[in-house]
Amino acid sequence: MPGAQFILVTAPAKINLYLGVHAQKDERGYHRVDSVMSTIDLTDTLAIAPSDHLMVKVVPDADIPQEQNTAYKAARAMGEAFHREPNFAILIDKHIPIKSGLGGPSVDAAATIMGICHYWHLDPTDPRIDAVARSIGADVPFFLYGPPAYFSGAGDVMEEIYRPLTGTPVALVKPREGGVSARDAYIRFDEDPVEPADLEPMLEAMRAHNETAIFANVSNNLAPAACKIMPQITEVLDWIRTQPGVRAADVSGSGSVVFAICDTQMAADAIALAALNEHDWWAQSAKLAKTGPTIVVG
């Protein structure tokens, strides 16, 4: 939009095709994590415009101080990294459920970073951008890349990027109320650690773009901790695994969303409708995507 005074940035959610949390922690106190993630086409949308001061508003209202919002933190961190005042008005139209394991706060932060890069004419590959992203949260750097990728470290160090699985149908289902914070999931994990599945078969499958092998190796050893915190997740997971057309199913991240990779979009749509109508769960069908935050207006 020539001459636009604002930009719109789509901010896609993610699912973890593989999540392996290790009992060992680094010098920062973070668990060692191996994660293979893909974005999906469920998105928040951020409207960003220059302002006389930094302000962040969420619709529907998140009922937390703006200073605790990851978009606000990301803007502040960008200002500190580049010695500029991050004076922007940021409106976040939320569609990604909170405490769902879909990365909503992380992608909102990444979208904010990308929007500020646009306004300040910064190269997103500048190492300072990656440092800002890592300072906000482990998943934020992933969203700066977009395609399916393997991250190590605390889940914040990019190791490999893979050919996208664009268009693969996914059903997303979670209990209607509540969620699981990553912090609580890791605390519960520490009480009873579960060994991660072997990572190499998933990496080999991703490198070969072998969908059958990829979906055969879907795994998340943080899921048991999430299910202990919120037993309804187990009910959703058990149910979704019995539905027609499901190729693989697991908890995404620290929960509370359960995802099912499906044979067809019709199967994903049917699962979402059944979850809504028969169980009154939150549910939506989606597709695997290939990009991170994208400026669609501006």
N, C-alpha and C positions, 0 to 999 in steps of 0.2 A: 504494500500500500504506500505509494509515494507520499512523502511528507507526513507519514503517520507519527503522532506524538506518543504512541504506545506500541508495545508489541504483545502478541499472544504466543505463549510457549506451551506446547503439549508436554505433559510429564507422565510417561508410561510406567505402569507397575511392573513388577518382575515376579518370576517364580524361580525357586531353586530346583534345578533338575538333579543336582547332587549337593548335599551339605554334609561335611564331615568335621565335626567339632572334636578337638583333641583336649585331653585333660591338661596338657602342658600350657603354661602361660608365658608370654614374653616379658621383657623388662618393664613394659607399661602396665602389666597386669591383665592383658588381653589374652584370651584363649587363641591357640593356633587353630586356624580354620582353613579348610579347603572348600571352595564353593564354585559350582558351575551354574551360571544364571542365564536366563533369557528374559527379555522384556516381553510384555503382552500388550494388547491394544486397549486395555482398560486404563484411562488416563485422568489425571487432574489437569486443569488448565490454569495457567498463571497469566494475568495481565500485569505488565510492568511498564511504568511510565516515570519519567523524571519528576522529582518533587523537591520541595524546599527542605524536607527531612525524610528520614527513613520511617516507613510505616508499613505494616503487614496486616491484612485483614483476611479472614477465612470465612467462606460461605459453604455450608452452614457454619455458624459460629462454633469454634473449637473450645471456647470457654477456658482458654489459658492465656496468660500474659503474652503479648507479641514477642517479648524478649526471649521466651522459651521456644518459639517457633524456629524450626531448622532453617527456613528461608531467611528469617531475620539474622540468625547466627551466620549463615553463609554470606549475606550481604556485608555484615560487619567484618567478617574475616577477609573478604575481598578488599574492603577499604584499608584494612591494616596491611595487607600484602602489597598493595599498589599505592599506598600513601595518598588515598583520595577519599573524599567523603561519599559514602554510598547513599546518596539522597534519591531514593526511589520510593514510589508508592506501588505496593505489590498486593494484588488481589488474587487469592487462591480459591478457585472453584473446585471443591473437593468431591471426588467420586471414589477414590481408593479408600476403603475402610481403614480406620486407625487400629493399631495393635492386631494386624491381620497377617503379618509376615510377607506382605506384598511390596514393602519398601516405600510406602507413601511419603513419609517424612524425608527419606533420603533423596527420592527423585525430585521433591519440591526444592530441596537445597541445590541439587544439580541443575535444575531448570533456572533457578535464580542466578547461579554462577554463569550459566550459558547466556542468560539475558544481559547480565552486566558485561560480559565479554563483548557482546554485540554493541552495547552503548559506548563502551570505552575502547572499542576497536582492538581488543586483545586477542592474541593467538591462543585458542583453547589448549594447544599442546605445550604451552609454556609450563615448565616444571612447577612454577609457583601456583598454578591452577590446581594441579594434582595435590600439592601440599595443603591447599585450602580445603579441597574436597575431603582428604583423609582426616583433617582436623575436626570435621563435622560429624562423620560417622563412617563405619566400615564399608557400607554399600554405596556411598556417594560416588567414589571414583568409577565404579562399574557403569553408572548411568552416564558418565561423560563419554564412554565408548559406545555403548548401545548394543552391538551384536552379541550373540552368545559368547561368553568368555569364562575362562578359569582364573579365579583369584586365589592367592595364597596369603601368607602372613596372618593377619587377623581378619582375613577376607577382604583386604584392602590393597593388595599388591597384584596388579595385572600380570599374568603369566602367558596366556594364549587367548587369541580370538578365533572364532570358528565361523564357518558358513551358516547363515541364519536358517532357522526352521520355519520360515515365514508362512503364515496361514494355517499352521497346524491347529486344529480345534481344541479348546480347553474349556472345561466346566469348573467354575469356582463356587465353593459352598462353604459357609461358616454358620455357627450358631447365631441366632438373631441378635442377641445381646452379649456384650462383653468382648474381651479379647485377652491376649497375652503379650506383655511387654517383653522385649528381648532381655532386659535386665533380669526379670523374674525367671525366664526360661533358663538362663545361664546359671542362676543361683540354684535352681532345682537340679539342673544337669550336674553341678558339682557335688550334690548330695548323693547321686547315684549315677556316675558316668557310664555311658554306653559307647563301646568301641565303634568307630566309623567303619563303613563298608570299604572294601578295596577301591581306591580312587582310579587306578590305572585303566580298568576296563571302560569306565566312562570316558576318560580322556581319549583312549584309542577309538572309541565309537564316535566321539565328536570330531576327531581329526579325519576320520573316514567318512563322515556324514552318513553313518549307518543308523537310520532311524530305529530299526528294530532293536539293535544293540543299545542305542541311547536309552530307549524307553524301558528296556529290560534291566537297566542299571540305575534307574531312578532310586534315590535313597536319601534319607535325612535322619541322622542319629540324634538330632535335637527334638524330634517329634515326640518321643516318649515323655520328655520333661514337659512339653507343652500340654500333652494329654493328661498328665498328672495334675497340672494346675487347673485345667479346664476339661473335665471328663467328657463333656458333650462333643469335643473334637473327635474322640474315639468313636462315638456313635456315628458322626458324619463320615468318618473315614471307612468304617465297616460297611456302612450303607452304600457309599459311592463305589466301592470296589465290586459290589454285586450288580451294578447297573450295566445294561447292554452297551456295547461299543467302547468300553473303557480299555485302553491299552496299558495305562500305568496310573497310579494315584498315590499321593503322599501329602504330608503337611508342607506348606511353604514356609521356609525360614523358621521363626520361633512361633508360628501360628498366629491367628486361629483359623486361617483359610486352609481348606483342603482343596487341592486341584486334581483334576482328572484329565489326562491326555486321551483324546477320543479319536475313533476311526473317522467320524464324519462330523460336520457342523450340526447336522440334524440330531445326532446322538448327544452332543454337548448341549444343544438347546433343550432337548427333552429332559436331560438330567437337571438343568437349571429350573425348568418349569415344575418338575416333580418335587424338587427340594422346596420350592416356594409354596406350592399348592398343597402338598401332602404333609409337610413338616414345619412350615412357616419359618424356614431358615432363610438367611440372606443368600442369594445366589445370582450368578450371572454367567453367561457364556462369553467366551472371548477367543482370541487367536494369538499364537506366538507372533512376535513382531521382530523387527530388525534394527530399530534405531532407539537412541536415547531421546532426551528432550529435543524438540524441534520447533523452531520459530515458524509459525504458520501465518502470522500477520505482522507486518512491520518491516 
